[in-house]
């Protein structure tokens, strides 16, 4: 079932949208912490975002730009600021649609369903994987931590992808070497260790010490 994140500081509107979405067979959750929208985004991993322009602390344009750095998830702006400048700004920031308040809930849900069909039924989702505030975007093979975008080598990306896909479970060294073997270059135990150490240094520099734990004699784990 598709998940919707509602970034709207009017609690009445947010609850009404969430209730209507459930009637249409969708999961919907209003954002709770407007200082940490990206943390909620990465934890909930929504299939679509509804966002207002006027929000506490940072406006909707700010969060739209942040989301677009890590995901191609459909974004619909919902706002009473319906002048042409705001609509153009929203679309230029990466929005897929703009719905003017006040709106009919059925019309909103029809637009949501149409966007979900176009985004997922035909093209499939571009998933993101997240842990401890780090977001691995499988669309462009990058890692985002806060405002920092970290470039990963092909091997570093393959290692991190395998570990984040198996959070809480040990990934054996031989399984990781099989992932690296797909790069069509010879991989031995030492090559794997070198790549893991380089990845750890990048994570440490981004403020994520001990992100990858070693299980001696077995492999690695993200807990």
GIKADA-V407067 format. One record per pair of residues at least 12 apart in sequence whose ideal C-beta (glycine too) atoms are under 10 Angstrom apart, sorted by sequence separation. I is the first residue (numbers start at 1). J is the second residue. D is the distance in Angstrom with one decimal. If there is no record, write none. Layout:
# GIKADA-V407067
<<I/J/D> <I/J/D>>
This chain:
# GIKADA-V407067
<<6/18/6.2> <18/30/6.0> <37/49/9.4> <51/63/6.3> <63/75/9.2> <77/89/9.3> <86/98/7.9> <99/111/6.5> <126/138/6.5> <127/139/8.3> <133/145/6.3> <134/146/9.1> <137/149/9.4> <141/153/9.6> <159/171/8.7> <177/189/7.7> <180/192/6.6> <199/211/8.8> <200/212/5.8> <211/223/9.5> <4/17/8.0> <15/28/9.6> <17/30/7.9> <31/44/8.8> <51/64/6.3> <64/77/7.7> <77/90/4.4> <87/100/8.6> <99/112/9.5> <125/138/9.6> <126/139/4.0> <132/145/8.8> <133/146/6.8> <141/154/7.9> <143/156/8.7> <162/175/7.0> <163/176/8.2> <179/192/9.5> <199/212/7.0> <210/223/9.3> <4/18/7.9> <14/28/8.8> <37/51/8.8> <49/63/8.5> <76/90/9.2> <77/91/8.6> <86/100/9.8> <97/111/6.0> <125/139/9.6> <126/140/8.9> <129/143/9.7> <130/144/9.2> <134/148/9.9> <135/149/9.9> <136/150/9.7> <143/157/8.1> <162/176/5.9> <177/191/8.2> <200/214/9.6> <6/21/8.2> <14/29/9.1> <15/30/6.9> <29/44/6.0> <49/64/8.1> <60/75/9.1> <75/90/8.5> <96/111/9.4> <97/112/9.0> <141/156/9.4> <142/157/8.3> <174/189/9.5> <177/192/5.6> <180/195/7.2> <197/212/9.8> <14/30/3.8> <51/67/8.5> <61/77/9.0> <77/93/8.8> <82/98/7.8> <128/144/9.0> <134/150/8.6> <136/152/8.5> <141/157/4.8> <162/178/9.2> <163/179/9.9> <173/189/7.0> <176/192/5.9> <196/212/6.8> <4/21/5.6> <13/30/9.1> <14/31/8.0> <27/44/9.0> <29/46/7.8> <60/77/6.3> <81/98/9.7> <82/99/9.2> <97/114/9.0> <141/158/9.2> <143/160/6.9> <159/176/5.9> <162/179/5.2> <3/21/9.5> <4/22/9.9> <14/32/9.8> <28/46/8.8> <31/49/9.3> <37/55/8.3> <49/67/6.4> <60/78/9.0> <75/93/8.5> <77/95/5.1> <82/100/4.1> <97/115/6.6> <158/176/8.0> <159/177/9.9> <161/179/7.7> <162/180/9.4> <174/192/9.4> <196/214/8.4> <2/21/9.0> <11/30/7.3> <27/46/8.6> <31/50/9.8> <60/79/7.3> <75/94/6.4> <76/95/6.8> <77/96/9.0> <78/97/9.3> <79/98/7.3> <81/100/8.7> <82/101/7.9> <96/115/5.9> <138/157/8.9> <141/160/9.6> <173/192/6.2> <176/195/8.8> <4/24/9.8> <10/30/9.7> <27/47/8.9> <28/48/9.3> <30/50/9.4> <31/51/8.7> <37/57/9.0> <75/95/4.9> <76/96/6.3> <77/97/7.3> <78/98/8.1> <79/99/8.0> <80/100/6.9> <81/101/8.8> <141/161/8.4> <158/178/9.9> <159/179/6.9> <173/193/8.8> <176/196/8.0> <200/220/9.8> <1/22/9.9> <9/30/9.2> <26/47/8.7> <34/55/5.6> <35/56/8.0> <36/57/9.5> <37/58/7.6> <46/67/9.5> <60/81/9.5> <73/94/9.9> <74/95/8.9> <75/96/5.7> <76/97/4.6> <77/98/4.6> <78/99/5.0> <79/100/7.1> <80/101/4.2> <136/157/7.9> <143/164/9.7> <155/176/9.5> <158/179/4.6> <159/180/7.3> <193/214/9.8> <199/220/9.9> <2/24/9.6> <4/26/5.8> <5/27/9.7> <6/28/6.0> <8/30/6.5> <9/31/8.5> <26/48/8.6> <28/50/8.3> <34/56/4.4> <35/57/5.4> <41/63/8.2> <49/71/8.9> <59/81/10.0> <72/94/8.8> <74/96/4.8> <75/97/8.1> <76/98/7.2> <77/99/7.1> <78/100/8.1> <79/101/6.1> <80/102/7.6> <96/118/8.7> <157/179/9.8> <158/180/6.0> <2/25/8.4> <3/26/7.5> <4/27/6.8> <5/28/7.9> <6/29/6.8> <7/30/8.0> <8/31/7.6> <33/56/9.8> <34/57/5.3> <35/58/8.1> <37/60/9.6> <71/94/9.8> <73/96/9.2> <74/97/8.0> <75/98/9.8> <76/99/6.1> <77/100/9.3> <78/101/6.1> <80/103/9.8> <96/119/8.1> <138/161/6.9> <158/181/9.7> <173/196/9.2> <196/219/10.0> <1/25/6.5> <2/26/5.3> <3/27/4.5> <4/28/4.3> <5/29/6.1> <6/30/4.6> <7/31/4.6> <31/55/8.8> <33/57/9.5> <34/58/7.4> <49/73/5.9> <50/74/9.7> <51/75/6.3> <53/77/6.5> <72/96/9.7> <78/102/9.9> <136/160/5.9> <155/179/8.5> <158/182/7.1> <196/220/6.7> <1/26/6.5> <2/27/6.9> <3/28/7.5> <4/29/7.3> <5/30/8.1> <6/31/6.6> <9/34/6.4> <37/62/8.8> <38/63/7.4> <41/66/8.2> <42/67/9.8> <46/71/9.1> <48/73/6.4> <49/74/7.2> <50/75/8.0> <51/76/7.4> <52/77/7.3> <53/78/8.8> <54/79/7.2> <61/86/9.0> <64/89/9.5> <68/93/7.1> <69/94/9.4> <78/103/7.0> <136/161/6.5> <155/180/5.4> <158/183/7.2> <1/27/5.5> <2/28/9.2> <3/29/7.3> <4/30/9.7> <5/31/6.3> <8/34/9.9> <37/63/4.9> <41/67/6.2> <45/71/8.9> <47/73/6.6> <48/74/4.7> <49/75/4.7> <50/76/5.3> <51/77/5.8> <52/78/5.8> <53/79/4.4> <54/80/8.5> <60/86/9.6> <64/90/7.2> <67/93/9.6> <68/94/4.0> <134/160/8.7> <138/164/9.5> <154/180/8.7> <7/34/7.8> <21/48/9.6> <46/73/6.3> <47/74/7.5> <48/75/7.5> <49/76/7.2> <50/77/8.0> <51/78/7.1> <52/79/5.4> <53/80/8.7> <54/81/7.0> <67/94/7.6> <68/95/9.1> <136/163/9.5> <138/165/9.6> <155/182/9.9> <192/219/9.7> <38/66/5.5> <42/70/7.9> <45/73/8.8> <46/74/9.3> <48/76/7.1> <49/77/9.4> <50/78/5.5> <51/79/8.6> <52/80/8.8> <53/81/5.2> <61/89/6.4> <64/92/9.9> <65/93/5.6> <136/164/5.5> <154/182/9.3> <155/183/6.3> <192/220/9.5> <21/50/9.1> <34/63/8.8> <37/66/7.4> <38/67/7.4> <41/70/8.3> <42/71/9.1> <46/75/9.9> <52/81/8.9> <53/82/9.9> <60/89/9.8> <61/90/7.1> <64/93/4.6> <65/94/7.1> <131/160/9.8> <135/164/9.8> <136/165/9.4> <154/183/5.7> <7/37/6.0> <37/67/8.3> <41/71/7.8> <60/90/7.6> <63/93/9.6> <64/94/5.7> <78/108/7.3> <134/164/8.4> <153/183/9.6> <155/185/8.4> <38/69/9.4> <61/92/9.3> <62/93/9.0> <64/95/6.2> <129/160/8.5> <154/185/9.2> <5/37/8.5> <18/50/9.8> <31/63/9.0> <38/70/8.0> <41/73/8.4> <61/93/5.2> <76/108/8.1> <129/161/7.2> <131/163/8.9> <155/187/8.1> <7/40/8.5> <17/50/6.6> <53/86/6.3> <60/93/8.5> <61/94/9.6> <131/164/6.0> <159/192/7.9> <163/196/9.4> <7/41/8.6> <61/95/9.2> <129/163/9.4> <130/164/7.8> <5/40/6.9> <60/95/8.8> <76/111/6.7> <129/164/4.2> <5/41/6.2> <14/50/8.7> <53/89/8.5> <76/112/6.9> <128/164/9.7> <129/165/6.7> <131/167/6.0> <155/191/8.1> <159/195/6.0> <160/196/9.6> <163/199/9.3> <13/50/9.8> <53/90/7.3> <74/111/10.0> <130/167/9.6> <131/168/9.8> <155/192/8.6> <158/195/8.7> <159/196/6.2> <5/43/9.9> <14/52/9.1> <74/112/8.4> <127/165/9.7> <129/167/8.2> <5/44/5.6> <7/46/9.9> <13/52/8.3> <51/90/8.9> <76/115/6.9> <155/194/9.1> <156/195/6.0> <159/198/9.6> <160/199/6.3> <4/44/9.3> <5/45/9.0> <6/46/9.1> <74/114/9.8> <75/115/9.1> <155/195/4.6> <156/196/8.6> <159/199/5.9> <3/44/6.3> <5/46/3.9> <74/115/4.5> <154/195/9.7> <155/196/9.3> <171/212/9.8> <173/214/9.8> <3/45/7.0> <4/46/5.8> <5/47/9.0> <6/48/9.8> <7/49/6.5> <8/50/6.8> <10/52/7.6> <73/115/10.0> <74/116/7.0> <153/195/7.5> <156/198/6.4> <157/199/9.0> <160/202/9.5> <173/215/9.6> <3/46/4.6> <4/47/7.0> <5/48/7.7> <6/49/8.0> <7/50/6.8> <8/51/7.3> <9/52/6.8> <155/198/8.5> <156/199/4.5> <160/203/8.6> <170/213/9.2> <172/215/9.0> <176/219/6.8> <2/46/8.2> <3/47/5.3> <4/48/5.1> <5/49/5.0> <6/50/4.9> <7/51/4.2> <8/52/4.8> <10/54/9.4> <51/95/8.1> <74/118/7.9> <155/199/8.4> <156/200/9.8> <170/214/9.9> <171/215/9.2> <173/217/9.2> <175/219/7.1> <176/220/7.2> <2/47/4.2> <3/48/7.8> <4/49/7.3> <5/50/7.3> <6/51/8.0> <7/52/6.6> <9/54/7.6> <53/98/9.5> <74/119/4.9> <153/198/7.5> <170/215/5.2> <172/217/9.9> <173/218/7.7> <174/219/8.0> <175/220/9.9> <1/47/9.1> <2/48/6.7> <3/49/9.9> <4/50/6.3> <5/51/8.3> <6/52/9.0> <8/54/9.7> <9/55/5.4> <49/95/9.2> <73/119/7.7> <74/120/8.8> <152/198/9.5> <153/199/8.5> <156/202/7.2> <172/218/6.2> <173/219/4.8> <8/55/7.9> <9/56/5.7> <49/96/9.5> <50/97/9.8> <72/119/7.9> <73/120/9.9> <152/199/7.4> <156/203/9.7> <164/211/9.9> <171/218/9.0> <172/219/4.1> <173/220/7.6> <7/55/6.7> <9/57/9.7> <48/96/8.7> <163/211/8.9> <170/218/5.3> <171/219/5.1> <172/220/8.7> <50/99/8.5> <52/101/8.3> <150/199/9.8> <153/202/9.5> <163/212/6.4> <170/219/5.2> <171/220/5.7> <152/202/7.4> <163/213/9.7> <169/219/9.7> <170/220/7.2> <171/221/6.8> <72/123/9.1> <151/202/8.7> <160/211/9.0> <170/221/4.8> <171/222/8.6> <8/60/9.2> <73/125/8.3> <150/202/5.8> <160/212/8.2> <169/221/6.7> <170/222/9.9> <7/60/6.8> <72/125/8.8> <73/126/8.0> <150/203/8.3> <159/212/8.4> <166/219/9.9> <168/221/7.3> <169/222/8.9> <170/223/9.8> <71/125/9.6> <72/126/5.0> <73/127/9.9> <166/220/9.6> <167/221/8.3> <168/222/7.6> <169/223/9.4> <71/126/7.0> <73/128/8.4> <150/205/8.5> <166/221/7.9> <167/222/5.2> <168/223/6.1> <7/63/6.3> <71/127/8.9> <72/128/9.5> <143/199/9.4> <150/206/6.0> <163/219/9.2> <166/222/7.8> <167/223/7.5> <7/64/9.2> <71/128/5.4> <145/202/9.5> <148/205/9.0> <149/206/9.9> <162/219/9.8> <163/220/6.1> <165/222/9.6> <50/108/8.0> <70/128/6.0> <145/203/8.1> <148/206/5.7> <150/208/9.9> <162/220/8.9> <163/221/7.2> <164/222/6.1> <143/202/7.9> <148/207/8.5> <163/222/4.7> <7/67/9.3> <70/130/8.8> <143/203/8.3> <145/205/9.5> <146/206/7.9> <162/222/9.8> <17/78/8.1> <50/111/10.0> <67/128/9.9> <145/206/4.2> <146/207/7.6> <159/220/8.0> <5/67/9.3> <50/112/7.6> <144/206/9.3> <145/207/6.6> <160/222/8.6> <143/206/7.8> <145/208/6.4> <14/78/9.9> <48/112/6.2> <71/135/8.1> <13/78/7.9> <47/112/9.7> <48/113/9.7> <70/135/4.9> <72/137/8.9> <143/208/9.5> <69/135/8.9> <70/136/8.8> <71/137/6.5> <145/211/9.7> <48/115/6.3> <70/137/4.8> <71/138/9.9> <72/139/5.9> <5/73/8.7> <7/75/9.4> <10/78/9.9> <47/115/9.4> <48/116/6.0> <69/137/8.3> <71/139/7.3> <72/140/9.3> <47/116/6.3> <70/139/8.4> <71/140/10.0> <134/203/7.5> <3/73/9.9> <4/74/9.7> <5/75/9.8> <7/77/9.8> <8/78/6.8> <70/140/8.9> <7/78/9.3> <8/79/9.5> <48/119/7.5> <69/140/9.7> <132/203/9.6> <4/76/9.4> <6/78/8.6> <47/119/7.4> <48/120/9.2> <70/142/7.8> <134/206/7.5> <47/120/6.5> <69/142/8.6> <70/143/9.2> <71/144/9.6> <133/206/9.4> <134/207/9.4> <70/144/4.9> <133/207/8.5> <134/208/5.9> <69/144/6.2> <132/207/9.6> <133/208/7.8> <132/208/6.2> <131/208/9.0> <134/211/7.1> <47/125/6.7> <66/144/8.9> <69/147/9.0> <132/210/9.9> <70/149/8.6> <132/211/6.7> <45/125/9.4> <66/146/9.8> <69/149/6.7> <131/211/7.7> <24/105/9.5> <66/147/8.3> <23/105/9.0> <24/106/9.0> <45/127/7.4> <23/106/9.8> <26/109/8.0> <45/128/6.4> <21/105/9.1> <24/108/9.8> <25/109/10.0> <28/112/9.3> <45/129/8.5> <20/105/4.4> <24/109/4.9> <45/130/7.1> <17/103/9.7> <19/105/8.9> <20/106/7.9> <23/109/8.1> <24/110/9.0> <26/112/7.3> <42/128/6.8> <44/130/9.7> <21/108/9.0> <26/113/8.3> <41/128/8.8> <42/129/8.8> <43/130/6.8> <13/101/7.8> <17/105/7.1> <20/108/7.4> <21/109/6.8> <24/112/7.7> <25/113/9.3> <42/130/3.6> <43/131/9.6> <134/222/9.5> <13/102/9.1> <16/105/6.8> <20/109/5.9> <24/113/6.8> <41/130/8.6> <42/131/8.5> <13/103/9.7> <26/116/8.2> <42/132/9.7> <43/133/9.5> <45/135/9.7> <132/222/8.5> <10/101/9.2> <17/108/7.0> <21/112/7.4> <39/130/8.8> <42/133/7.3> <131/222/5.9> <132/223/9.7> <13/105/10.0> <16/108/9.9> <17/109/8.7> <20/112/9.5> <21/113/10.0> <38/130/9.3> <42/134/8.4> <131/223/9.1> <8/101/9.8> <39/132/9.9> <42/135/5.1> <129/222/9.9> <39/133/6.3> <41/135/8.5> <42/136/9.7> <17/112/9.2> <38/133/8.1> <39/135/9.7> <36/133/9.3> <38/135/7.7> <42/144/9.0> <4/109/9.9> <38/144/8.6> <39/146/9.9> <4/112/6.9> <38/146/8.2> <38/147/9.6> <2/112/8.6> <2/113/8.9> <4/116/8.9> <2/116/5.4> <2/117/10.0> <2/119/9.4> <2/120/7.4> <2/125/9.5>>
